[in-house]
Amino acid sequence: MIIKPIIPIWIMIIFCIIFIAVVIFNNLTKKNIFNLIIKSMIVVFLFIINLRPMLPNGESTAINADINIMFVIDKSVSMKALDYNGKNRRMDGVINDCCYITEELSGCKFSIITFGDTAQKIIPFTNDSDMVQAELKSINVEDDFYAKGSSLNLIKDFLEKNLEKEKEKNRDEVILFFISDGEITKEGEKLEDFSKISKYVSNGAILGYGTKSGGKMIRSIYEDQPSSSRYYVSYYDENYNSVDAISKLDEDNLKQIASDLKVDYIQMNKKSKIDDKIDEIKEKIADSQSEEERMNTYKDIYYYFSIPLAILLIIDLSAKKRRM
């Protein structure tokens, strides 16, 4: 068994001593031994819970890999479309799936780039998976009031320059997950050639989100009301009735990018779709010169002590009501 105190032990000891001293003073004068025992036991259980005791839970392998994984995430308005795994937002699926990839490949280095109206590097390569997941969960789809239409070409030059810089830092192993619905809504724009980027990418996949039938997009001011009928409007018919905009997965564009980059295309509607690619990357890690460390793992048991603590608190409260 090990302990990982929530509050430093010395602070908790001081708190417990003061609390018990007050309890003893109040109850000895009143000769209320029962109340003294109950409150003392409450303090004991609080002290144990604060220690956060943990029991051994076997071993796991921690990967210390010089593998660099880059997420390139489309955050244009169309990623609000409600057609991921039923009627969920595409971006919700993206965040969940990227967090899943991060967990499965913990020990690798991760970087995040997003694009919509502009392209931006959110974080450089880091092996702090907690920070990566926090950044992923903070990604917001761009506001439809300021959006200027979807473009996949915007990210091409930005991505090429960033990968070129990473190459200069001797990051030879860059695995790219390019994430989008493939939709281009800028008038007259056609997909450009991404093949120049392929020399910087050793593996990865183009992850397509959405469906061919498409989904509606809730306007920004109604995002807290998912049952609202106020969706993003495409146009008004001759009777001045609004027609909801429908965003559809464009697999042709995504498959073309996959071909240019020489990586796989995966249409995503649940995270199990990515498992084969994750296993492939794990095999690559195992075959490389990555270091593996066997680590003991532990499971928390402090919450077991919350049950008797809750019972004692109920008893103490009941006794107090009877005295009133």
RODO-2510 file (C-alpha; in nm, 4 decimals, decimal comma):
residues 324
     n   res          X          Y          Z
     1     m     0,0000     0,0000     0,0000
     2     i     0,1114     0,3556    -0,0707
     3     i    -0,0316     0,6952     0,0195
     4     k    -0,0613     1,0154    -0,1852
     5     p    -0,1928     1,2825     0,0549
     6     i    -0,4392     1,5332    -0,0901
     7     i    -0,3442     1,7978     0,1689
     8     p     0,0107     1,7851     0,3152
     9     i     0,0113     1,5560     0,6184
    10     w     0,1538     1,8169     0,8567
    11     i    -0,1278     2,0605     0,7727
    12     m    -0,3886     1,7868     0,8235
    13     i    -0,2319     1,6884     1,1610
    14     i    -0,2534     2,0477     1,2844
    15     f    -0,6167     2,0710     1,1694
    16     c    -0,7060     1,7419     1,3412
    17     i    -0,5341     1,8365     1,6687
    18     i    -0,7178     2,1710     1,6825
    19     f    -1,0509     2,0115     1,5940
    20     i    -1,0177     1,7301     1,8489
    21     a    -0,9055     1,9743     2,1189
    22     v    -1,2176     2,1846     2,0606
    23     v    -1,4376     1,8729     2,0637
    24     i    -1,2821     1,7429     2,3861
    25     f    -1,3209     2,0797     2,5586
    26     n    -1,6868     2,1168     2,4517
    27     n    -1,7907     1,7626     2,5374
    28     l    -1,5986     1,6897     2,8575
    29     t    -1,7596     1,9910     3,0238
    30     k    -2,0988     1,8548     2,9177
    31     k    -1,9968     1,4946     2,9932
    32     n    -2,1187     1,3903     2,6475
    33     i    -1,8860     1,0962     2,5816
    34     f    -2,0973     0,9614     2,2909
    35     n    -2,0648     1,2867     2,0965
    36     l    -1,6920     1,2946     2,1728
    37     i    -1,6440     0,9443     2,0303
    38     i    -1,8480     1,0183     1,7155
    39     k    -1,6665     1,3412     1,6370
    40     s    -1,3268     1,1833     1,7066
    41     m    -1,4057     0,8997     1,4654
    42     i    -1,5120     1,1553     1,2015
    43     v    -1,1732     1,3231     1,2361
    44     v    -0,9958     0,9864     1,2043
    45     f    -1,1788     0,8985     0,8830
    46     l    -1,1153     1,2447     0,7389
    47     f    -0,7461     1,1957     0,8134
    48     i    -0,7442     0,8528     0,6432
    49     i    -0,9262     0,9849     0,3356
    50     n    -0,6784     1,2720     0,3105
    51     l    -0,3915     1,0192     0,3096
    52     r    -0,5414     0,8781    -0,0118
    53     p    -0,4336     0,5157     0,0429
    54     m    -0,3755     0,3094    -0,2732
    55     l    -0,3380    -0,0658    -0,3248
    56     p    -0,1143    -0,2350    -0,5873
    57     n    -0,2977    -0,3027    -0,9141
    58     g    -0,0378    -0,4946    -1,1148
    59     e     0,2130    -0,3599    -1,3650
    60     s     0,1877    -0,1591    -1,6853
    61     t     0,4323    -0,0658    -1,9563
    62     a     0,5138     0,3025    -1,9901
    63     i     0,6365     0,3981    -2,3345
    64     n     0,9177     0,6486    -2,3597
    65     a     0,9018     0,6924    -2,7356
    66     d     1,0577     0,9496    -2,9626
    67     i     0,7405     0,9435    -3,1710
    68     n     0,5781     1,2750    -3,2593
    69     i     0,2041     1,2831    -3,3222
    70     m     0,0423     1,5918    -3,4679
    71     f    -0,3327     1,6606    -3,4603
    72     v    -0,4521     1,8977    -3,7340
    73     i    -0,8123     1,9813    -3,6478
    74     d    -1,0755     2,1556    -3,8588
    75     k    -1,2805     2,3858    -3,6341
    76     s    -1,4898     2,5535    -3,9034
    77     v    -1,8647     2,6005    -3,8503
    78     s    -1,9486     2,2747    -4,0297
    79     m    -1,7882     2,0824    -3,7414
    80     k    -2,0991     2,1771    -3,5406
    81     a    -2,3111     1,9483    -3,7606
    82     l    -2,5143     1,7010    -3,5562
    83     d    -2,4339     1,3757    -3,7351
    84     y    -2,1572     1,2113    -3,5343
    85     n    -2,2521     0,8711    -3,3934
    86     g    -2,6196     0,9615    -3,4201
    87     k    -2,7001     1,3242    -3,3421
    88     n    -2,3882     1,4476    -3,1655
    89     r    -2,1672     1,7343    -3,2809
    90     r    -1,8784     1,6370    -3,5035
    91     m    -1,6411     1,8366    -3,2852
    92     d    -1,7523     1,6445    -2,9757
    93     g    -1,6541     1,3257    -3,1565
    94     v    -1,3205     1,4779    -3,2593
    95     i    -1,2343     1,5763    -2,9019
    96     n    -1,3337     1,2376    -2,7581
    97     d    -1,1437     1,0439    -3,0243
    98     c    -0,8289     1,2561    -2,9995
    99     c    -0,8288     1,2155    -2,6203
   100     y    -0,8635     0,8398    -2,6760
   101     i    -0,5642     0,8411    -2,9123
   102     t    -0,3647     1,0415    -2,6571
   103     e    -0,4454     0,7910    -2,3827
   104     e    -0,3619     0,4894    -2,5984
   105     l    -0,0309     0,6375    -2,7149
   106     s     0,0683     0,7974    -2,3866
   107     g     0,4429     0,8518    -2,3785
   108     c     0,4601     0,9883    -2,7313
   109     k     0,4913     1,3602    -2,7986
   110     f     0,1817     1,5455    -2,9218
   111     s     0,1199     1,8762    -3,0976
   112     i    -0,2097     2,0431    -3,1937
   113     i    -0,2855     2,2686    -3,4891
   114     t    -0,6341     2,4021    -3,5609
   115     f    -0,7735     2,5751    -3,8667
   116     g    -1,0898     2,7561    -3,9672
   117     d    -1,0736     3,1174    -4,0835
   118     t    -0,7118     3,1080    -3,9678
   119     a    -0,4584     2,8373    -3,8855
   120     q    -0,2972     2,8277    -3,5422
   121     k    -0,0561     2,6054    -3,3510
   122     i    -0,2207     2,5463    -3,0142
   123     i     0,0692     2,3624    -2,8507
   124     p     0,4132     2,2505    -2,9705
   125     f     0,5226     1,8892    -2,9242
   126     t     0,4974     1,7777    -2,5627
   127     n     0,4709     1,4453    -2,3810
   128     d     0,2457     1,5987    -2,1137
   129     s    -0,0673     1,4045    -2,2110
   130     d    -0,2784     1,5757    -1,9416
   131     m    -0,2041     1,9155    -2,0943
   132     v    -0,2747     1,7810    -2,4439
   133     q    -0,6161     1,6517    -2,3368
   134     a    -0,6959     1,9782    -2,1594
   135     e    -0,6128     2,1717    -2,4769
   136     l    -0,8210     1,9340    -2,6880
   137     k    -1,1212     1,9789    -2,4614
   138     s    -1,0881     2,3572    -2,4810
   139     i    -1,1118     2,3710    -2,8624
   140     n    -1,4215     2,5612    -2,9735
   141     v    -1,5770     2,5647    -3,3171
   142     e    -1,5416     2,9122    -3,4657
   143     d    -1,8306     3,1540    -3,4243
   144     d    -2,0678     3,1489    -3,7205
   145     f    -2,1083     3,5284    -3,6941
   146     y    -1,7491     3,5738    -3,8079
   147     a    -1,6936     3,2649    -4,0210
   148     k    -1,6020     3,3254    -4,3846
   149     g    -1,6598     2,9780    -4,5244
   150     s    -1,4729     2,6490    -4,5047
   151     s    -1,1375     2,6066    -4,6765
   152     l    -0,8983     2,3117    -4,6691
   153     n    -0,6335     2,4986    -4,8658
   154     l    -0,5762     2,7468    -4,5829
   155     i    -0,4000     2,4843    -4,3732
   156     k    -0,1747     2,3481    -4,6492
   157     d     0,1024     2,6114    -4,6470
   158     f     0,0819     2,6578    -4,2699
   159     l     0,1186     2,2842    -4,2132
   160     e     0,4057     2,2524    -4,4598
   161     k     0,6018     2,5330    -4,2906
   162     n     0,5469     2,3828    -3,9447
   163     l     0,6534     2,0352    -4,0525
   164     e     0,9589     2,1792    -4,2244
   165     k     1,0591     2,3475    -3,8964
   166     e     1,0059     2,0219    -3,7092
   167     k     1,2310     1,8473    -3,9614
   168     e     1,5017     2,1010    -3,8824
   169     k     1,4667     2,0002    -3,5161
   170     n     1,5409     1,6393    -3,6196
   171     r     1,1837     1,5271    -3,5691
   172     d     1,1958     1,2583    -3,8356
   173     e     0,9032     1,0589    -3,7012
   174     v     0,5914     1,2752    -3,7403
   175     i     0,2603     1,0911    -3,7391
   176     l    -0,0176     1,3122    -3,8700
   177     f    -0,3871     1,2910    -3,7877
   178     f    -0,5649     1,5344    -4,0203
   179     i    -0,9222     1,5789    -3,8967
   180     s    -1,2034     1,7358    -4,0991
   181     d    -1,5372     1,6811    -4,2701
   182     g    -1,3713     1,7663    -4,6029
   183     e    -1,6219     2,0381    -4,6835
   184     i    -1,5187     2,3423    -4,8893
   185     t    -1,7776     2,6213    -4,8917
   186     k    -1,5711     2,9091    -5,0238
   187     e    -1,7128     2,9939    -5,3632
   188     g    -1,5020     2,8796    -5,6558
   189     e    -1,2338     2,7189    -5,4420
   190     k    -1,0956     2,3762    -5,5339
   191     l    -0,8754     2,1496    -5,3307
   192     e    -0,5046     2,2037    -5,3851
   193     d    -0,2306     1,9399    -5,3988
   194     f    -0,0960     1,8344    -5,0563
   195     s     0,1701     1,5955    -5,1902
   196     k     0,4662     1,8217    -5,0980
   197     i     0,3824     1,7595    -4,7327
   198     s     0,4111     1,3801    -4,7631
   199     k     0,7903     1,3815    -4,7221
   200     y     0,7462     1,5093    -4,3657
   201     v     0,4852     1,2482    -4,2642
   202     s     0,5873     0,8946    -4,1670
   203     n     0,2404     0,7618    -4,0796
   204     g    -0,1040     0,8697    -3,9659
   205     a    -0,4487     0,9038    -4,1146
   206     i    -0,7053     1,1428    -4,2515
   207     l    -1,0039     1,1180    -4,0177
   208     g    -1,3350     1,2079    -4,1760
   209     y    -1,6225     1,3254    -3,9581
   210     g    -1,9831     1,3501    -4,0657
   211     t    -2,2162     1,1587    -4,2948
   212     k    -2,3080     1,1787    -4,6609
   213     s    -2,6667     1,2654    -4,5656
   214     g    -2,5304     1,5452    -4,3470
   215     g    -2,6463     1,7233    -4,0362
   216     k    -2,7865     2,0555    -3,9197
   217     m    -2,5766     2,3079    -3,7264
   218     i    -2,7074     2,4888    -3,4189
   219     r    -2,6320     2,8608    -3,4306
   220     s    -2,3926     2,9926    -3,1671
   221     i    -2,6577     3,1745    -2,9632
   222     y    -2,8608     2,8522    -2,9321
   223     e    -2,5815     2,6074    -2,8444
   224     d    -2,7053     2,5809    -2,4853
   225     q    -3,0494     2,4811    -2,6174
   226     p    -2,9914     2,1683    -2,8307
   227     s    -3,3655     2,1099    -2,8672
   228     s    -3,4108     2,4477    -3,0343
   229     s    -3,5202     2,4569    -3,3980
   230     r    -3,3049     2,7622    -3,4616
   231     y    -3,0341     2,6111    -3,6770
   232     y    -2,7898     2,7728    -3,9133
   233     v    -2,9934     2,8926    -4,2126
   234     s    -2,8927     2,8149    -4,5703
   235     y    -3,1512     3,0278    -4,7518
   236     y    -3,5170     3,1408    -4,7523
   237     d    -3,7662     2,9952    -4,9993
   238     e    -4,0200     3,1889    -5,2034
   239     n    -4,2587     3,1909    -4,9055
   240     y    -3,9868     3,3409    -4,6840
   241     n    -3,9561     3,0225    -4,4827
   242     s    -3,6054     2,9494    -4,3589
   243     v    -3,4344     2,6395    -4,4915
   244     d    -3,1833     2,4860    -4,2516
   245     a    -2,8302     2,4479    -4,3774
   246     i    -2,7021     2,0923    -4,4078
   247     s    -2,3313     2,0139    -4,3870
   248     k    -2,2280     1,6913    -4,5618
   249     l    -1,9143     1,4842    -4,5384
   250     d    -1,7022     1,5303    -4,8526
   251     e    -1,5025     1,2092    -4,8719
   252     d    -1,3610     1,2882    -5,2144
   253     n    -1,1580     1,5792    -5,0749
   254     l    -1,0406     1,3807    -4,7735
   255     k    -0,9449     1,0781    -4,9805
   256     q    -0,7495     1,3048    -5,2136
   257     i    -0,5540     1,4496    -4,9200
   258     a    -0,4920     1,0964    -4,7901
   259     s    -0,3597     0,9955    -5,1321
   260     d    -0,1367     1,3050    -5,1502
   261     l     0,0075     1,2399    -4,8040
   262     k     0,0323     0,8623    -4,8574
   263     v    -0,1653     0,7825    -4,5432
   264     d    -0,4946     0,6014    -4,4756
   265     y    -0,8394     0,7562    -4,4865
   266     i    -1,0738     0,6562    -4,2025
   267     q    -1,4370     0,7592    -4,1831
   268     m    -1,5098     0,8102    -3,8129
   269     n    -1,8391     0,7500    -3,6403
   270     k    -1,7031     0,5841    -3,3277
   271     k    -1,3599     0,5539    -3,1696
   272     s    -1,3250     0,1814    -3,2457
   273     k    -1,2627     0,2847    -3,6072
   274     i    -0,9200     0,4151    -3,5084
   275     d    -0,8081     0,1075    -3,3121
   276     d    -0,6340    -0,0625    -3,6071
   277     k    -0,4290     0,2502    -3,6742
   278     i    -0,3386     0,2819    -3,3063
   279     d    -0,2257    -0,0828    -3,3002
   280     e    -0,0148    -0,0173    -3,6101
   281     i     0,1551     0,2772    -3,4398
   282     k     0,2122     0,0719    -3,1245
   283     e     0,3839    -0,1953    -3,3324
   284     k     0,6011     0,0746    -3,4857
   285     i     0,6938     0,1925    -3,1381
   286     a     0,7732    -0,1628    -3,0277
   287     d     0,9991    -0,2140    -3,3305
   288     s     1,1812     0,1135    -3,2766
   289     q     1,4462     0,1909    -3,0197
   290     s     1,1903     0,3261    -2,7766
   291     e     1,2512     0,2504    -2,4115
   292     e     0,9863     0,0647    -2,2153
   293     e     0,9600     0,0853    -1,8398
   294     r     0,7681    -0,1588    -1,6244
   295     m     0,5751     0,0402    -1,3683
   296     n     0,3672    -0,0662    -1,0692
   297     t     0,0143     0,0701    -1,0892
   298     y    -0,2130     0,1430    -0,7966
   299     k    -0,5850     0,1916    -0,7452
   300     d    -0,7454     0,4366    -0,5036
   301     i    -0,9299     0,2942    -0,2025
   302     y    -0,9812     0,6162    -0,0056
   303     y    -1,3422     0,6401    -0,1215
   304     y    -1,4237     0,3206     0,0724
   305     f    -1,3728     0,5196     0,3907
   306     s    -1,6305     0,7762     0,2776
   307     i    -1,9112     0,5274     0,3545
   308     p    -1,8481     0,4998     0,7316
   309     l    -1,7724     0,8735     0,7333
   310     a    -2,1138     0,9462     0,5824
   311     i    -2,2804     0,7176     0,8395
   312     l    -2,1033     0,8948     1,1263
   313     l    -2,2060     1,2360     0,9905
   314     i    -2,5698     1,1215     0,9721
   315     i    -2,5529     0,9903     1,3311
   316     d    -2,3946     1,3154     1,4502
   317     l    -2,6602     1,5225     1,2711
   318     s    -2,9429     1,3102     1,4163
   319     a    -2,7997     1,3406     1,7666
   320     k    -2,7711     1,7166     1,7260
   321     k    -3,1392     1,7425     1,6186
   322     r    -3,2478     1,5419     1,9219
   323     r    -3,0586     1,7779     2,1521
   324     m    -3,2290     2,0835     2,0000
***
